[in-house]
Amino acid sequence: MEQKSEHIIIIAEAGVNHNASLQRARQMVIEARKAGADYVKFQTAVPELVISSVAPKAEYQKETTGNSESQLDMCRAIHLPLSAYAELARLCREVGIGFMSTPFDLVSIDTLAEIGQDYWKIPSGEITNLPYLRKIASKGGRVILSTGMSTLSEVADAVQVLEKGGIPRRDITLLHCTTQYPTPMTDVNLRAMNALRELGCGAVGYSDHTLGIEIPVAAAAMGARVIEKHFTLDRNLPGPDHRASLTPDELAEMVRSVRNVETALGNGQKTVAEAERANIEVARKSIVAACDIKAGELLTEENITVKRPGNGISPMEWDNVLGTRAIKDFAYDSLIEI
């Protein structure tokens, strides 16, 4: 069955790497567009509705931002107000890149529903949040679901909630993900994308938290239909996610590499490529005279052989040529005719 190459959706994850600066967020939209991404994605949240006052930081957050403030205080300092996202969506439309933002609470879902976006992006941390999943499903539309920190059965449960809420499986894309910043290569497990395919959703992709670009490119080669990758304007900025993010130049290189893989995947049919067609005659061989042969002489394994070029009788006809008589004189190395 013919497999047609499809466009891989590349999401440049700005997240909260703007550090609550609307000006920086606007610049990230511009840089994502310049890099060639299909979407730039932010994170929308009312921190007090997402994080309790006693919630600890993750270890990677402690490493990148210290331990002098709570997780709640950290998030208060790096999130934009809800009013900022409509402006960012307008800017995306103006410059020609898709807008997307991940909601982390029910109020943020309503805010983004009013703005409108092509996909709902559900983060890994909400995969077991039943009220949240039901709220997303009630809004309708297409869903991209990250699956970090989850088992296959937990993913299946979340998909079932969305489906019962009115989102068809064909409109759900599952992203394999490892929720660690940065993710060690030993914990990437790209083949888990194959397990996610067993759930029968519309597509499978990959959300990457490794350093560099090689793993997203590998995911594209393995059939990921969506690639998501964090980027930042400056890895030296304070904040939890900058260290595992690409710079704009690196993001552009990742996009180029993924597009090259996308093109190279082709349609799955084994045919002669146009680029190699002219080399058939040069690289293949023909049946030629191994010595001077007189007309009427019997053609044997002693007086014929196989050599380049390939514009004569194919060596696959060897058995049919042996035992016949030369129809004319053949000089050494000349193409045999019958």
ABEGO torsion letter per residue (X at the ends): XBBBBBBBBBBBBAEAAAGGBAAAAAAAAAAAAAAGBABBBBBBBBAAAABBAABBBBAAAAAAAEAABBAAAAAAAABBBAAAAAAAAAAAAAAGBBBBBBBABAAAAAAAAAAEBABBBBBAAAAABAAAAAAAAAAEEBBBBBABGBBAAAAAAAAAAAAAAGBBAAABBBBBBBBBOBBBAAAAGAAAAAAAAAAGBABBBBBBABBEAAAAAAAAAAGBABBBBBBBABAABBEAAAAABBBAAAAAAAAAAAAAAAAAAEAGBBBBBAAAAAAAAAABBBBBBABBBBBGBBBBAAABBBBOBAABBBAAAAAAABGBBBABBBBBGBBBBX
